[in-house]
């Protein structure tokens, strides 16, 4: 039995059970952490694990991560990560955008929509900004904007 605390980084899993009770369980459900949903553990920050869901990026305490059991998504290798984690020359497909309101609308207006293929063309020495190619044109994004774009690496 594998828990979310034991998950490999950037790998897609499906939630099998949540052992948390009461208010905490209700809060996790409201955030979108429900049985059968896809989740990805992307990083650790102190005593918290940073978890990606289709509708957001949340920090969850390790004690709670240990109470969430998961199974691997499928036999195919499916990995989600944020756009800022790609290297120059890597191709990816957009899975979703985590921004809220105006920032999400702006990214979508620039062509970053679900299912779009992109290529990382250039990156500044410190990783900010990032230039990508999508829909036949080049787009430059700040690193904090690229963090909001969830992608699946191709090839």
N, C-alpha and C positions, 0 to 999 in steps of 0.2 A: 504494500500500500504506500503510494507516493504522496507526500504533502506538498503544498505550494512552497513551503520553506526549503524543500529539497530540489525544487525544479531547476533545470538548466536554464541559464539566461537566454533570452530571445527565442525560446522555443514555445510553440503553441500547444496548450493543453486544454482539456475540457474538464470543468468542475464536476466531480462525482458526488461529493457530499460536503456539507458545511456543518461542523460540530458545535459552532458558536450558538449560544441561546440568547433569548430576550432582546433587549434594545440593540445590542451589537449585530445580531442576525438581521433584524429589521433594517438597520442602517445599511448593512452590506447589500441587502436586497434592493433598497432604494437607489444605491449607487450602480446597480446592474450586475452585481456579483450573485448570480443565481445558478441553480443546478442546470447543467448542460451548456452554460455559456463558455465561450472561448476566452482564455486569459494568457498573458505572457508576463513573466517576471523579467524586467529589464535591468534592474540595478538594485543595489542596497544603499541606504542612506542612514547611517547610525543603526538604530534598532528597528528600522522599517525596511520593508521591501517595496520597491516601486513596481506597481502592476499596471499593465495596459489592458484596457477593455475596449470594445468597439466604440463606446461612448465617452471614454475618458482615461485619465492617467491618475491613479490614486496611490497614496502611501498607506501601507498596512503594517501594523506592528507584527514582529516575528512570532509572538505568542499566538496571535490569531492565524497567521499563515500556517502554523503547525497544525491547526484544527480544520484546515481545508484540504480535502483529498482530491487528487486530480488523476486523470489518465491522459496518455499521449493522444493528440488529436487524431492521427491516422498513421498508416504506414508511410505515406509520403512525407518528406521532410518539409514542414511548413514553418517558416520562421518570420516573425514580425519584429520590426525595429523602427525607431524613428529615423527620419531622413538624414538627420545630422550624423548618424552613426555609419553611413555609407562612405566608402573610399572613392577616390577619383577613378573613373572608368567603370564603376559598378552600375548595373541596371536594376530597376525595381518597378513594382506596380503599386500604386496607391491603394491602401486598404480603407483609410478613413482620415479625418481631420479632427483633432481634439479641441481646437480653439472654441471660444464662445463668442456669439454675437458678431460684432464688426470684423474682428480679426479672421474668424472662420469664413465669413462672407467674402472678405478681401482675397484670401488664399484661393477660394473657389472661383472668384471672378478672374483670377490670374491663370486659371486652367487646371489647378490641382483638385481634381475630382476623383471619386472612387473609380478604379479600373484603368486609370491613365498610366501608361508606361513612361518612364523617365530614365535619364542617364546623368550621372554626376560628371560634369565636364571639368570644372576647376574648383579649387578651394584655396582661400587665402592661407598663408603660413600658419596662423593660429586657429584656422578652421572657421573664421567668420569674416566675410560672407562666403556662401556656397553658390556656385553657378551650376544650374541643371539645364538639360535640354528636354523639352517635352512639347508635343503637338507642333513640331517643326520650328520652334523658337527657343532662345535662351532666356532663362529667368534667374535672377540673382535674389537670394533670400538671406536674411540674417539667421544666425544659428538659433536664436530663440524662436524664430518662425518655423525653421526646419524641424525643431523638436516637436512641434504640434502635428506634423504629418507622419502618419503611420504607414509604413510600406512593407512589402514582402519582396525580399531579394530574389532576383531571377538568375538562373544558371549557377 
